[in-house]
Amino acid sequence: MSSRVQKAMVNPINVIFKFLQAKERVRIWLYEQKHLRLEGQILGFDEFMNVVLDDAVEIHTKKGTEVPLGRIMLKGDNITLIHEAAAAAAAVAA
């Protein structure tokens, strides 16, 4: 009687869709931009992972500055990582 754990594959598109449905703010790491992040609420995306962000903010982690951008469309080629903005704030506070 061994207990086996079933692992299911999760598609990246489904994760982005959950952020969209929950209207969560996300933080996006950009390709080859080590000290620059974008944060905002996902309004839409497509199969190429192009993302429309509302209330977007450009965050310079090295300088500690933020620049409001408003509504933007980010090309999927530039995205390295997407995660909850609340998780990012908690990690910085710790």
Sequence and secondary structure as in RCSB ss.txt:
>XXXX:A:sequence
MSSRVQKAMVNPINVIFKFLQAKERVRIWLYEQKHLRLEGQILGFDEFMNVVLDDAVEIHTKKGTEVPLGRIMLK
GDNITLIHEAAAAAAAVAA
>XXXX:A:secstr
           HHHHHHHHHHHT EEEEEETTEEEEEEEEEEEEE TT  EEEEEEEEEETTTTEEEEEEEEEE 
GGGEEEEEEHHHHHHHHH 
